């Protein structure tokens, strides 16, 4: 039992959370390293991991423009295909009705299926160079509607059961002034999502579905308490007393 005023979490929960955080950072780094889009390299990227309940377990965002959308859009895409998900599917959208914030900022989601059950999802959000619109590059300062900057894409499968959906890829490339660059950067996003999806799969296989959900709940509760404590430190240093500690299996504490 942790002393009063301390924020306690088990060692399993700590390891679980650190692996999630490491994965979203690796996803973001992989996307930046492989993408050819200048805006990705200097900042418009985000990555997130979700559990089967749609809760965001970990995320990293480089631009406040997409801070909320990185959490909201992937869940909207999953809900759109909730009765039609197979192992190896990958979803994509940019439509404002599904959490989109701009035509060239797309959301790519890789659902994770373990033992024929939906276990969670890995997602990235980033800016593509061109998806149509009146002007190249998706920047139109005189735009008065969404379509002036690019196509409005509802949730679609760009990969079906592990195989690229070439009808969708063709449609996207035919609506871009830079089709080869678009295809390359979609592949970059698929690779980044694969990193997160494999991590979720490993965690579910290690702890089981019930254990994964329990650790997700514990970790989210811990991070919520930690955030409230940090906000308390900022607003009122004199009244903030909680301190994060790790409860080891033998009951001892590590601060």
N, C-alpha and C positions, 0 to 999 in steps of 0.2 A: 504493500500500500504506500503510495506516494504521500509525502507530507502535505498538509493543507496549503493551498496556494501554488502547488506545483502542477504542471500539465504532464500527465503520465501516458506513456504508450509502451506496448510490448516491443521486444526486439524484432519479432516477426513483422509487426506493423511498420517499424522504422525501416527495415530492409525492403519491405514491399513498397513503401513510399519512395525510397531512394531509387529503386529500380524504375519506377514509373517516371520520376523526374529526369533520370538519366536518359530514358528512352525518348522523351519529347525533345530534349536538347539534342540528342543524336539525330532525330528526324529532321529538325530544323537545320542542323549543320549539314546533313546529307543533301537536303534540298538546295541550300545555298551553294554547296560545292559543285553540284551537277547542273543547276539551272543556268541558262544563258541570258535570262531576263535581267536587265540592269537594275530594275526596281526590287527584284528579289535580293540581289547582292547588297544593295544598300538599305534594305529595310522592310519591305512589305511582306512579311511571312508570319505564319503562326502554325503551331502543331498542338494536338490535344489527344488524350486518351479517355475513353468512356467505358463504363461498365454496362451490364445488361439492362440496368434500370435507366440508362441515359444520363447518369451522373458523370460530370466531368471530373476525372480523378487527378489529372495533371495537365498543364498547358504551358506553353511559352509563346509570347507575342512580342514582336519587334516594333509594332506600330499601333498606337491607341485607336486608329481608325477601325481596326478589326478586333478590338479587345472583346467586345460582347459577341460578335458574330462567330468567332472561333468556337465559342461554347454553344451557341444557339443553332447555327446552320447544320452542323453534322447530325444533330438529333432530328431536325426536320427532314433530312434526307433519309435517315433510317426509318422514320415513321412512314414516309412515302412508300417504302418497299418492305414494310414490316412482315407482310405475308408472302414475300417473294424474294427471300434471301438465300443464296447458296454459298457454300464454301468457295472462295476465290472471286466473288463478286467485288467490284469497285464502283462506287457511285460518284456522280459529279453534278453540280448545279451552280448557278450564280443568280438565280431569280430572286427578286426582293421578297416575294411571298414565302421563300424558304431561307430567310436569313441573309440573303445577298446584300452587299453594300455598294457594289459598282459592277458594271458589265465585265470588266477585265479581271476582277477579283473573284476567283473561283474556289469552290470547296470540293476537295476530293476525300472520299470516305471509304475505308476498307473495313467492312464488317468482319468480325472474327467468329467463326463457327467451330465449336469443339464438341465432338460426339453428337453431331446433328442438332446442337442447341446454340442459339445466339448467345455469345458470351461477352460481347463488347465491341468496340470499334476504335480504329486509329484514323485520325484525320489531319489533313494539312489545308491551309488556306494561303493563297499567294496571288500575286498579280501577273497575268500573262501579258505578252507584248501587244497582241492585237486579236480581237474577236469581232471584226467588222465595224460598223458604225460609219458616220460621215467622213471622219478623218482618220488617218493612220495612227496607231498607237493608243486608241481609246481615250484620248484627251481632246475634248471639245468644249471650250469655255462658253460657247454659245448654245450648248445643248439645252433643250427644254423638255426632253423626254429621254427615257432610258435607251431606246433603240438608236438614238443619235450617237451613242458611244459604243454600241455593240449588241450582239444578240442576247435575248433574255432566255436563259436555258433552265427549264424545270428539271427536277431530278431525273437523271438517266443513268443507265449502266454503261460505263465505258469498258468494263471488263465483265464478262459473264462466265462464271464457273472457271476462272483462270485463263480464259481466252479473250483477247481483245474483241470488242464489239465494233467491227470495222464499218458498219453502217453509221454508227455514231461518230467514229473517228473521221470518216469521210465528210460527214455533215459539218463537223467542227473545222476541218481543214479547208473546206470549200468556202467557209465564212471568214477566213483569216487571210490577210495579205501576206502573211509569213507562215505558210502551212508546214514547211519542214521544221522551222523553229518551234511552232506550236506542238508538233508531235514529239519533238525532243523533250520539251518541258513537261508535257504530260507524263512521259516516261520517268522523268526526274521525280515527279510527285508520286508516281506509283512505287518507286523505290523507297522513298521516304516513308510512305504509309506501310510498306512491307516491314520495315524495322519495328514500328510500333505494334503492328498486328502480331508479329512473331513473339514480341515480349509478352503481350496479353495471353497468347496461347501457352507460352511457357509457364506463366504464373498460374493459370487455371489448371494446367496439367500437374503442377507441383502441389498446389494447395486444394485442388478440387473446386468445383463450382461454388459450393456452399462456403468453403474457406475463402475463396476469392471475394465473394460478396461481403463476408464478415470483415475481412481485412479492409475492403473498400470503405465500409461504413465506419470502422474504427479510425482509419486514416483521415477521412473527411471530417470526422468529429474532432480529431486532434488539430488538423489544420485550421478549422473554424475557431477553436479555442485559442490557438496560437495567434491568429489574425486579430482576434478581439483583444488579446493581451498587448500585441504590438501597437494597436491603435490606442490602447490605454496608456502605453508608454509615451506615445506622441502627444496625447492630449493632456495627460495628467500624470507625470512621472512619480509624484509622491504617492499615488494610490495603486500603482501597478505592482502587484506582488507575485504574480504567477511566473514560474520558470519551467522551461521544458526539461523533462528528465526521461530517461529510458529505463523501463523496468526489465531487468534481465531475468532469465528463467529461474534463477535461484532466489529471486525476490530482491536482490540488491539494486541500487539505483546508480545511474550514470547521468551526470548533468551535462 
